[in-house]
Amino acid sequence: MRRPSIAILLVGLGFAALPAEAMPHDHEFTPPAPFQLLAPAIGGVRAADPAPAYLTAARIAAVGDGALAIDADSGALVLAGADGAARARLAIGHDAGLLAYDPVARVAYVADRRGDRVVVASVGDDRLALARSWKTPAEPYAVALAPDRTTLLVATIADRALVAYDAATGRERWRAPLAAEPRGLAIAPRGDRALIGYLATGTVDELALAAPHAATHVALEAADGTVARGAFAATFLGDDLAVTSFQRDRPSGGEFDEEESTDDRYGGSFNPPITYDLAFLGRGRADTVREIDAVIGAQQPRAIAWDGARDMLYIAGLGNDLVVRVEHASTLDVAAFPEIALLGKGTFPGPDRCGPDGLAVTPGGELLVWCSFTRSVVRVDPSAKKPLVAHGPALTDSVLDDEQHTGYVIFHTADANVSGLGALACASCHLDGRTDGVSWLIHGHPLNTPLLSGRVVGTAPFKWDGTAADLQTSLAQTVERLGGSGLAKRHLAALSAYLESMAPVRAPSRVPDQVARGRALFDASGCASCHEGALYTDGAQHAFAGTLTRTDTPSLIGVAASAPYFHDGSAATLDVVLRDRGSVHGMLSPSLALSNDQLADLRAFLESL
């Protein structure tokens, strides 16, 4: 089936549209459906059997008549009642990851992302208590409990590992390597395999839970020159069908308006260069994986929940406060439910926008939504002709001040102030404050999306050519490039304050002796002459071969999480950089011939930053 045009998909879903005089000429825009399959469905003849929610890593779980949620902002695990009010809280740690709730043992397993541990909390009717905890590799994020509730899987971001633990003792049973930036995690009801989604690889992995834990790498199908990114959420719909939500980026190309320069928009066209998809992954012959996609209206889909008792699938859009409902999700009759739930209230950026990044379903079929912006639970009754939406109170305080929090909302919100048609947010490219790994066509040049976390304060000037003297100037230029109507000065200040509050990304674990040898090589090679100081940048521009006349020296903080490298993304890995195989040449002295072991030491040092 032909993929619908991107322009058609993004109009009429609650996005603020451009005024009529600003609309491109000779193009017809029609409101899209919130869910549109691009090929015949691959589900079963009948609905799959329901499965426990703890098979899927989530930010919220149904507990009795209430909810249990882990707030990434404050780092608090919160137990809420049916009215949405807090019954109990337990401190986990700022920037906490996801949870899995065992309703039989009444315990929750929570990823303490910065503390490198799993916290096990006992859950009572009105209390939360620390039962035990155990250490993990660096930066645990997603946790899921096996069907028999004896094994807990933990996906770690910085150390790129999937680790299986004895759920009762925390003893490690086995571990398997993962690709960069794992996010979504789910276990099949049969308990034979797990599905892992990634932020910037364009793939998902199916990993066997039996030794030797073989992995099947599934490339999310490309269409029309697009690349897949942001597989933050995944779940199984029975044993033989899984789904993952993600975004499709179009770095260049597209349909052009005859009066518009191809250099004026990201992607080289007036069409928004990102759409959002849901991939259905079915088991085929010889255990192969078959994929079909659907375009969805949920912007930045960060959470998925399946109501197996009713075969209803929910997908939440962090960027536009929409929840898409899909009925008959596991069958050949899969189709969009005629209504979608609009969660946010107020104007941009507004104190009442939801920012949904967690979904759960109660036994009675109500939908529980965790709102990351307001740190509250929204309860949706989908049985009504028009879904009834009840907003609960804030359950914990933000660690951000008011200005930073406003910037946090702006960063993640798709709005016409930020981008044309309200199709993009800052977070659309800077996923989780990082990079999408894409080189976008901007003013005729392929320019790599830079990492933001920990790289903003003290690193002026900005842009790859160093032409933006300060952060607010850089942000205003970006909004102009995105076709947004513009941000008020107070909103630019708020966005700057939020970006400056971002902590550096976690470095992977490396052997200290190897890091020390690499540091010595870094100094001897002359790298420190440009990458100097605590942030490893001289703030200057240098002339190298490539598409830019002069290139600003990027900070090396978090370099392990910022692939690909160079302004045009021409070096896929650090090895390519160090072997002088990208488009930029002459950084390393030609007289410095490094052995493979020395290159490995130098790479280890860089990855430790």
C-alpha positions as CSV (number, residue, x, y, z in Angstrom):
1,M,0.0,0.0,0.0
2,R,1.3,3.5,-0.8
3,R,2.4,5.5,2.2
4,P,0.1,8.5,2.6
5,S,1.8,11.9,2.1
6,I,3.3,13.3,5.3
7,A,1.5,16.6,4.9
8,I,-1.9,14.8,5.0
9,L,-1.1,12.8,8.0
10,L,-0.3,15.7,10.3
11,V,-3.2,18.1,9.8
12,G,-6.3,18.0,11.9
13,L,-5.1,15.9,14.8
14,G,-5.1,18.8,17.3
15,F,-2.1,20.5,15.8
16,A,-2.2,24.2,15.3
17,A,-2.3,24.8,11.5
18,L,-0.6,27.5,9.5
19,P,-2.8,30.5,8.5
20,A,-4.3,30.1,5.0
21,E,-2.0,32.6,3.4
22,A,1.1,30.7,4.7
23,M,-0.1,27.3,3.4
24,P,1.9,25.9,0.5
25,H,0.2,26.3,-2.9
26,D,-1.4,23.7,-5.0
27,H,-1.6,21.1,-2.2
28,E,-4.8,19.7,-0.7
29,F,-4.8,18.9,3.0
30,T,-7.4,16.5,4.5
31,P,-7.7,15.4,8.1
32,P,-6.1,12.0,8.5
33,A,-7.3,9.0,10.6
34,P,-5.5,8.5,13.9
35,F,-4.6,5.0,12.7
36,Q,-4.1,3.8,9.2
37,L,-2.7,0.4,8.1
38,L,-0.3,0.4,5.2
39,A,-0.7,-3.3,4.4
40,P,-3.2,-6.1,5.2
41,A,-3.2,-7.1,8.8
42,I,-1.2,-10.1,10.0
43,G,-3.0,-10.9,13.2
44,G,-5.0,-14.0,14.0
45,V,-8.5,-15.1,13.2
46,R,-9.5,-14.7,16.8
47,A,-8.1,-12.5,19.5
48,A,-5.0,-13.5,21.4
49,D,-5.3,-14.6,25.0
50,P,-4.8,-11.9,27.6
51,A,-1.4,-11.6,29.2
52,P,-0.1,-10.1,32.5
53,A,0.9,-6.4,32.3
54,Y,4.2,-7.1,34.0
55,L,5.6,-8.7,30.9
56,T,6.0,-5.1,29.5
57,A,8.2,-2.4,31.0
58,A,6.0,0.6,31.9
59,R,5.9,3.8,33.8
60,I,2.5,3.1,35.4
61,A,0.7,0.0,36.6
62,A,-2.9,-0.7,37.8
63,V,-3.0,-1.6,41.5
64,G,-6.4,-2.5,42.9
65,D,-8.7,0.5,42.3
66,G,-5.7,2.8,41.9
67,A,-2.3,3.2,40.2
68,L,1.4,2.8,40.9
69,A,3.7,5.2,38.9
70,I,7.4,6.0,38.8
71,D,7.9,9.7,38.1
72,A,11.1,10.3,36.2
73,D,11.1,14.0,37.1
74,S,11.2,13.7,40.9
75,G,12.3,10.1,41.0
76,A,9.4,9.2,43.3
77,L,7.4,6.0,43.2
78,V,3.8,7.0,43.9
79,L,0.8,4.9,44.9
80,A,-2.5,6.7,44.0
81,G,-6.1,5.9,44.8
82,A,-9.1,5.7,42.5
83,D,-9.5,9.5,42.9
84,G,-5.9,10.1,41.7
85,A,-4.7,11.4,45.1
86,A,-1.5,10.1,46.6
87,R,-1.7,7.3,49.2
88,A,2.1,6.7,49.6
89,R,5.4,7.7,48.1
90,L,8.9,6.1,48.1
91,A,12.0,7.9,46.9
92,I,13.9,6.0,44.1
93,G,16.1,8.6,42.3
94,H,15.8,11.5,39.8
95,D,15.5,10.4,36.2
96,A,14.2,6.9,37.3
97,G,13.5,4.3,34.6
98,L,10.5,2.1,34.2
99,L,8.8,-0.5,36.5
100,A,7.2,-3.9,36.5
101,Y,4.5,-4.7,39.1
102,D,3.8,-8.3,40.4
103,P,0.2,-8.3,41.6
104,V,0.5,-11.7,43.2
105,A,3.5,-10.9,45.4
106,R,2.5,-7.3,45.6
107,V,5.9,-6.0,44.8
108,A,7.2,-3.5,42.2
109,Y,10.6,-3.7,40.5
110,V,11.8,-0.2,39.6
111,A,14.9,0.9,37.6
112,D,17.0,3.5,39.5
113,R,18.7,4.8,36.3
114,R,21.3,7.0,38.0
115,G,21.8,4.8,41.0
116,D,22.6,1.7,38.9
117,R,20.3,-0.5,40.9
118,V,16.9,-2.3,40.8
119,V,14.7,-1.3,43.7
120,V,12.1,-3.8,44.9
121,A,9.2,-2.1,46.7
122,S,6.5,-3.9,48.7
123,V,3.1,-2.4,47.8
124,G,0.3,-2.2,50.4
125,D,-3.2,-0.6,50.3
126,D,-1.8,2.7,51.5
127,R,2.0,2.2,51.9
128,L,5.2,1.6,49.9
129,A,8.3,0.2,51.6
130,L,11.8,-0.7,50.4
131,A,12.0,-4.5,50.4
132,R,15.5,-4.8,48.9
133,S,17.7,-3.6,46.0
134,W,20.6,-4.8,44.0
135,K,23.3,-3.4,41.7
136,T,23.1,-3.5,37.9
137,P,25.4,-2.5,35.1
138,A,25.4,1.2,34.3
139,E,22.1,2.9,33.7
140,P,19.2,0.4,34.1
141,Y,16.1,1.7,32.3
142,A,13.6,-1.0,31.3
143,V,12.4,-3.9,33.5
144,A,10.0,-6.7,32.7
145,L,9.0,-9.8,34.7
146,A,8.9,-13.3,33.1
147,P,5.5,-15.1,33.0
148,D,6.4,-17.3,35.9
149,R,7.4,-14.3,38.0
150,T,10.8,-15.8,38.9
151,T,13.1,-13.9,36.5
152,L,13.4,-10.2,36.0
153,L,14.9,-8.8,32.8
154,V,16.7,-5.4,33.0
155,A,17.9,-3.5,30.0
156,T,20.7,-1.0,30.7
157,I,21.5,2.0,28.5
158,A,25.1,3.0,29.1
159,D,26.5,-0.6,29.4
160,R,24.2,-1.9,26.7
161,A,23.2,-5.2,28.3
162,L,20.1,-7.2,28.9
163,V,20.6,-8.9,32.3
164,A,18.4,-11.7,33.8
165,Y,18.1,-11.7,37.6
166,D,16.5,-14.1,40.1
167,A,13.5,-12.0,41.0
168,A,13.6,-13.2,44.6
169,T,17.3,-12.8,45.4
170,G,18.7,-10.4,42.7
171,R,21.3,-13.0,41.7
172,E,22.4,-12.6,38.1
173,R,21.5,-15.6,36.0
174,W,22.9,-14.4,32.6
175,R,23.4,-11.4,30.4
176,A,23.5,-10.6,26.7
177,P,24.8,-7.6,24.8
178,L,22.5,-5.0,23.3
179,A,22.9,-2.3,20.7
180,A,23.2,1.3,21.5
181,E,20.4,3.1,23.4
182,P,17.9,0.4,24.4
183,R,14.5,1.6,25.5
184,G,11.4,-0.5,25.0
185,L,11.3,-4.0,26.6
186,A,8.6,-6.7,26.6
187,I,8.5,-10.5,27.1
188,A,6.4,-12.9,25.1
189,P,3.6,-14.6,27.1
190,R,5.2,-18.0,26.3
191,G,8.3,-16.7,28.1
192,D,10.6,-17.8,25.2
193,R,11.8,-14.5,24.0
194,A,12.0,-10.7,24.6
195,L,11.6,-7.8,22.3
196,I,13.9,-4.8,22.7
197,G,13.4,-1.4,21.0
198,Y,16.2,1.2,20.5
199,L,16.4,4.9,20.3
200,A,18.6,5.4,17.3
201,T,19.4,2.1,15.5
202,G,16.3,1.7,13.3
203,T,15.9,-1.8,14.6
204,V,14.3,-4.0,17.3
205,D,15.8,-7.2,18.6
206,E,14.1,-10.5,19.4
207,L,16.3,-12.2,21.9
208,A,15.8,-15.8,23.0
209,L,15.6,-16.3,26.7
210,A,17.1,-19.8,26.5
211,A,20.9,-20.2,26.2
212,P,22.8,-19.1,24.1
213,H,20.3,-16.2,24.0
214,A,20.5,-15.7,20.2
215,A,19.3,-12.4,18.9
216,T,17.3,-11.7,15.7
217,H,17.8,-8.2,14.5
218,V,14.7,-6.8,12.9
219,A,15.1,-3.7,10.8
220,L,12.0,-1.6,10.9
221,E,11.2,-1.3,7.2
222,A,12.3,1.8,5.4
223,A,10.0,3.5,3.0
224,D,10.7,6.3,0.5
225,G,14.2,7.0,1.9
226,T,13.1,7.2,5.6
227,V,14.9,5.9,8.6
228,A,13.3,4.5,11.8
229,R,14.1,6.0,15.2
230,G,12.7,6.2,18.7
231,A,11.3,2.7,19.5
232,F,10.6,3.7,23.1
233,A,7.7,1.2,23.7
234,A,6.9,-2.3,22.7
235,T,4.5,-5.1,23.8
236,F,3.3,-8.5,22.8
237,L,-0.3,-9.2,21.6
238,G,-0.2,-12.9,22.4
239,D,2.7,-15.2,21.6
240,D,3.1,-14.7,17.9
241,L,2.4,-10.9,17.4
242,A,4.2,-7.9,18.9
243,V,4.0,-4.2,18.3
244,T,6.4,-1.3,18.7
245,S,5.9,2.4,18.2
246,F,8.5,4.6,16.6
247,Q,9.1,7.6,14.3
248,R,10.1,7.7,10.6
249,D,12.6,10.5,9.7
250,R,13.1,11.7,6.2
251,P,16.6,13.3,6.2
252,S,16.2,14.7,2.6
253,G,13.9,14.6,-0.3
254,G,10.2,14.8,-0.4
255,E,7.6,16.9,-2.3
256,F,8.5,20.5,-3.0
257,D,6.4,23.6,-3.4
258,E,7.4,25.4,-6.6
259,E,7.8,28.7,-4.7
260,E,9.9,27.3,-1.9
261,S,13.6,26.7,-1.8
262,T,14.6,23.1,-1.1
263,D,17.0,24.4,1.5
264,D,14.4,26.1,3.7
265,R,13.1,23.1,5.8
266,Y,14.4,20.1,7.5
267,G,14.1,17.3,5.0
268,G,14.3,19.7,2.1
269,S,10.6,20.2,1.7
270,F,7.6,21.9,3.2
271,N,6.3,18.5,4.3
272,P,7.1,17.7,8.0
273,P,10.0,15.3,7.8
274,I,8.8,13.0,10.6
275,T,5.8,10.8,10.9
276,Y,4.9,8.3,13.6
277,D,4.3,4.6,13.0
278,L,3.2,1.4,14.8
279,A,4.9,-1.8,13.5
280,F,3.2,-5.1,13.8
281,L,5.7,-7.9,14.0
282,G,4.4,-11.4,13.3
283,R,6.1,-14.8,13.5
284,G,6.4,-16.3,10.0
285,R,7.7,-19.5,8.5
286,A,11.0,-20.8,9.8
287,D,10.6,-18.5,12.7
288,T,11.1,-15.4,10.6
289,V,9.6,-12.0,11.5
290,R,7.1,-10.3,9.2
291,E,6.3,-6.6,9.6
292,I,3.5,-4.4,8.6
293,D,3.2,-0.7,9.6
294,A,0.4,1.7,10.5
295,V,0.7,5.4,10.6
296,I,-0.6,6.8,13.9
297,G,-1.6,10.3,15.1
298,A,0.2,10.1,18.4
299,Q,3.3,12.3,18.3
300,Q,6.4,11.0,20.1
301,P,4.7,7.7,21.0
302,R,6.3,6.8,24.4
303,A,3.9,4.3,25.9
304,I,1.8,1.3,24.7
305,A,-0.7,-0.7,26.7
306,W,-2.8,-3.7,25.5
307,D,-6.1,-4.6,27.1
308,G,-6.0,-8.3,26.3
309,A,-9.5,-8.9,27.8
310,R,-11.0,-6.6,25.2
311,D,-8.2,-6.8,22.6
312,M,-7.9,-3.0,22.7
313,L,-4.5,-1.4,22.1
314,Y,-3.6,2.1,23.3
315,I,-0.7,4.3,22.2
316,A,0.2,7.6,23.9
317,G,1.7,10.6,22.2
318,L,4.0,12.6,24.5
319,G,4.2,15.5,22.0
320,N,0.5,16.2,21.4
321,D,-1.3,14.7,24.4
322,L,-3.2,12.2,22.3
323,V,-4.0,8.5,23.0
324,V,-4.9,6.5,20.0
325,R,-7.2,3.4,20.5
326,V,-7.0,0.4,18.2
327,E,-9.7,-2.3,18.4
328,H,-9.3,-6.0,17.5
329,A,-5.6,-5.3,17.8
330,S,-4.3,-8.9,17.7
331,T,-6.6,-10.0,14.8
332,L,-7.0,-9.6,11.1
333,D,-9.8,-7.1,11.8
334,V,-7.5,-4.6,13.5
335,A,-8.9,-1.1,13.1
336,A,-8.9,2.3,14.7
337,F,-11.5,3.0,17.3
338,P,-13.6,6.0,16.2
339,E,-12.6,8.2,19.1
340,I,-9.3,9.3,20.5
341,A,-8.6,10.8,23.9
342,L,-7.3,14.4,24.1
343,L,-5.6,14.7,27.5
344,G,-4.1,18.1,27.6
345,K,-5.7,21.4,28.6
346,G,-4.9,25.0,28.1
347,T,-2.8,26.9,25.6
348,F,0.9,26.5,24.6
349,P,2.9,25.8,26.6
350,G,0.3,25.8,29.3
351,P,0.6,24.5,32.9
352,D,-2.0,21.7,32.3
353,R,-0.5,19.9,29.3
354,C,-0.2,16.2,30.2
355,G,2.8,14.8,28.4
356,P,1.7,11.1,28.5
357,D,4.6,8.7,28.8
358,G,2.9,5.8,30.7
359,L,-0.3,3.7,30.1
360,A,-2.0,0.9,32.1
361,V,-5.4,-0.8,31.9
362,T,-7.5,-1.7,35.0
363,P,-9.3,-5.0,35.2
364,G,-12.5,-3.1,34.5
365,G,-11.1,-1.7,31.2
366,E,-10.4,1.8,32.3
367,L,-7.2,3.4,31.0
368,L,-4.7,5.0,33.4
369,V,-2.3,7.6,32.0
370,W,0.8,8.9,33.6
371,C,1.2,12.6,32.7
372,S,4.9,13.4,32.9
373,F,4.4,17.2,32.8
374,T,1.8,17.4,35.6
375,R,3.1,14.4,37.5
376,S,-0.5,13.1,37.8
377,V,-2.7,10.2,36.8
378,V,-5.5,10.7,34.3
379,R,-8.3,8.1,34.3
380,V,-10.1,7.5,31.0
381,D,-13.3,5.5,30.8
382,P,-13.4,4.3,27.2
383,S,-16.7,2.6,27.5
384,A,-18.6,5.9,27.2
385,K,-19.7,7.1,23.7
386,K,-17.2,9.9,24.1
387,P,-14.3,8.9,26.5
388,L,-14.7,10.4,30.0
389,V,-11.4,11.9,31.1
390,A,-10.8,12.6,34.8
391,H,-7.6,14.5,35.8
392,G,-6.0,13.7,39.2
393,P,-3.9,16.1,41.3
394,A,-0.1,16.5,41.1
395,L,1.3,13.6,43.2
396,T,4.9,14.9,43.7
397,D,6.9,18.1,43.2
398,S,9.1,18.7,40.2
399,V,12.9,18.9,40.7
400,L,12.9,21.7,38.1
401,D,12.1,25.3,38.9
402,D,9.2,27.0,37.2
403,E,11.2,28.3,34.3
404,Q,13.0,25.0,33.7
405,H,9.7,23.2,33.9
406,T,8.1,25.5,31.3
407,G,11.2,24.7,29.1
408,Y,10.7,21.0,29.7
409,V,7.1,21.2,28.4
410,I,8.2,23.4,25.3
411,F,11.0,20.9,24.5
412,H,8.6,18.0,24.2
413,T,5.5,19.8,22.7
414,A,4.7,19.8,19.0
415,D,3.2,23.2,18.4
416,A,2.9,25.7,15.6
417,N,5.1,28.1,17.6
418,V,7.9,25.6,17.3
419,S,7.4,24.1,13.8
420,G,5.2,24.4,10.7
421,L,1.8,22.7,11.1
422,G,2.8,21.9,14.7
423,A,4.4,18.8,13.4
424,L,7.7,18.7,15.3
425,A,9.1,19.3,18.8
426,C,12.7,19.8,19.9
427,A,12.4,16.2,21.3
428,S,11.5,14.9,17.8
429,C,15.2,15.0,16.8
430,H,16.8,15.3,20.3
431,L,15.3,12.1,21.6
432,D,15.7,11.9,25.4
433,G,17.9,15.0,25.1
434,R,20.3,13.0,22.9
435,T,20.6,12.6,19.2
436,D,18.5,10.8,16.6
437,G,21.7,9.8,14.7
438,V,20.4,11.5,11.6
439,S,22.2,14.0,9.3
440,W,19.4,16.4,8.1
441,L,19.6,18.4,4.9
442,I,19.8,22.0,6.2
443,H,20.5,24.9,3.8
444,G,22.0,22.4,1.4
445,H,24.3,20.7,3.9
446,P,23.9,17.3,5.7
447,L,24.2,18.3,9.3
448,N,24.3,15.8,12.1
449,T,21.9,16.2,15.1
450,P,24.1,17.1,18.1
451,L,23.7,15.6,21.5
452,L,22.4,18.2,24.1
453,S,22.5,16.6,27.5
454,G,25.5,18.0,29.4
455,R,26.8,19.8,26.3
456,V,25.1,23.2,26.5
457,V,26.5,25.1,29.4
458,G,29.9,26.7,28.6
459,T,30.1,25.4,25.0
460,A,29.1,28.6,23.0
461,P,29.1,29.4,20.2
462,F,26.5,27.0,18.8
463,K,25.6,25.4,15.4
464,W,28.0,23.3,13.5
465,D,29.5,26.4,11.9
466,G,29.7,28.3,15.2
467,T,27.5,31.2,13.9
468,A,25.1,31.4,16.9
469,A,26.8,33.3,19.6
470,D,24.5,32.2,22.4
471,L,22.0,29.5,23.1
472,Q,18.8,31.6,22.7
473,T,20.0,32.8,19.3
474,S,20.6,29.2,18.3
475,L,17.2,28.1,19.4
476,A,15.5,31.0,17.6
477,Q,17.3,30.0,14.4
478,T,16.2,26.4,14.8
479,V,12.6,27.4,15.2
480,E,12.8,29.5,12.1
481,R,14.3,26.5,10.2
482,L,11.4,24.3,11.4
483,G,8.9,26.8,10.1
484,G,7.5,27.7,13.5
485,S,5.8,31.1,14.1
486,G,8.4,31.8,16.8
487,L,8.9,31.6,20.6
488,A,8.4,34.6,22.9
489,K,11.5,35.8,24.7
490,R,10.3,34.3,28.0
491,H,9.8,30.9,26.2
492,L,13.2,31.0,24.7
493,A,14.6,31.7,28.1
494,A,12.7,28.9,29.6
495,L,13.8,26.5,26.9
496,S,17.4,27.5,27.4
497,A,17.1,27.0,31.2
498,Y,15.8,23.5,30.7
499,L,18.5,22.6,28.3
500,E,21.1,24.0,30.7
501,S,19.6,21.8,33.5
502,M,20.2,18.5,31.5
503,A,22.8,16.3,33.1
504,P,25.4,14.6,31.0
505,V,24.6,11.2,29.6
506,R,26.0,8.2,31.5
507,A,29.3,6.9,30.3
508,P,29.7,3.1,29.8
509,S,31.9,1.1,32.2
510,R,35.4,0.9,31.0
511,V,38.6,-0.7,32.5
512,P,40.4,2.1,34.5
513,D,43.9,1.1,33.3
514,Q,42.8,1.2,29.7
515,V,41.2,4.6,30.2
516,A,44.4,5.9,31.7
517,R,46.5,4.7,28.7
518,G,43.9,6.3,26.4
519,R,44.1,9.6,28.2
520,A,47.9,9.6,27.7
521,L,47.4,8.9,24.0
522,F,44.8,11.7,23.8
523,D,47.3,14.2,25.1
524,A,50.2,12.9,23.0
525,S,48.1,12.9,19.7
526,G,47.3,16.6,20.0
527,C,43.6,16.0,20.5
528,A,43.7,18.2,23.6
529,S,44.8,21.2,21.7
530,C,41.2,21.6,20.4
531,H,39.3,19.4,22.8
532,E,40.5,21.1,25.9
533,G,39.2,21.9,29.4
534,A,36.5,20.2,31.4
535,L,34.1,20.2,28.4
536,Y,36.7,19.2,25.9
537,T,36.2,22.1,23.5
538,D,38.1,25.2,22.6
539,G,34.9,27.0,21.4
540,A,36.7,27.8,18.1
541,Q,36.1,27.0,14.5
542,H,38.5,25.1,12.3
543,A,38.9,24.5,8.6
544,F,38.8,20.8,7.6
545,A,37.8,19.0,4.5
546,G,34.1,18.6,4.3
547,T,30.9,20.4,3.4
548,L,31.4,23.4,5.8
549,T,34.1,26.0,5.3
550,R,34.7,26.1,9.1
551,T,33.4,23.7,11.7
552,D,32.9,24.4,15.4
553,T,34.7,22.2,17.9
554,P,32.1,20.0,19.6
555,S,32.3,19.0,23.2
556,L,33.3,15.4,23.8
557,I,31.2,15.0,26.9
558,G,28.9,11.9,26.3
559,V,30.7,11.1,23.0
560,A,29.9,7.4,23.4
561,A,26.2,8.2,23.0
562,S,26.5,10.7,20.2
563,A,27.2,8.5,17.1
564,P,27.5,9.2,14.2
565,Y,30.3,11.7,14.2
566,F,31.5,14.8,12.5
567,H,29.2,17.6,11.3
568,D,27.8,15.5,8.5
569,G,27.6,12.2,10.3
570,S,30.1,10.6,7.9
571,A,31.8,8.6,10.7
572,A,29.5,5.9,12.0
573,T,31.7,4.9,14.9
574,L,34.6,6.2,17.0
575,D,36.8,3.6,15.2
576,V,36.1,5.3,11.9
577,V,36.9,8.7,13.4
578,L,40.2,7.5,14.9
579,R,41.2,5.7,11.7
580,D,40.6,9.0,9.7
581,R,37.9,7.4,7.5
582,G,35.2,10.0,7.7
583,S,34.8,13.2,5.6
584,V,37.0,15.2,8.0
585,H,40.7,14.6,7.8
586,G,43.9,15.8,9.4
587,M,42.9,15.9,13.0
588,L,45.4,13.2,14.1
589,S,49.1,13.8,13.4
590,P,50.2,11.7,10.4
591,S,53.4,10.9,12.3
592,L,51.4,9.3,15.1
593,A,51.0,5.7,14.0
594,L,48.7,3.9,16.5
595,S,48.4,0.2,16.8
596,N,45.1,-1.5,17.2
597,D,45.6,-1.9,20.9
598,Q,46.4,1.8,21.2
599,L,43.3,2.8,19.2
600,A,41.3,0.6,21.5
601,D,42.8,2.4,24.5
602,L,42.1,5.8,23.0
603,R,38.5,4.8,22.2
604,A,38.0,3.6,25.8
605,F,39.1,7.0,27.1
606,L,36.8,8.8,24.8
607,E,33.9,6.6,25.8
608,S,34.5,7.3,29.5
609,L,33.9,11.0,29.1
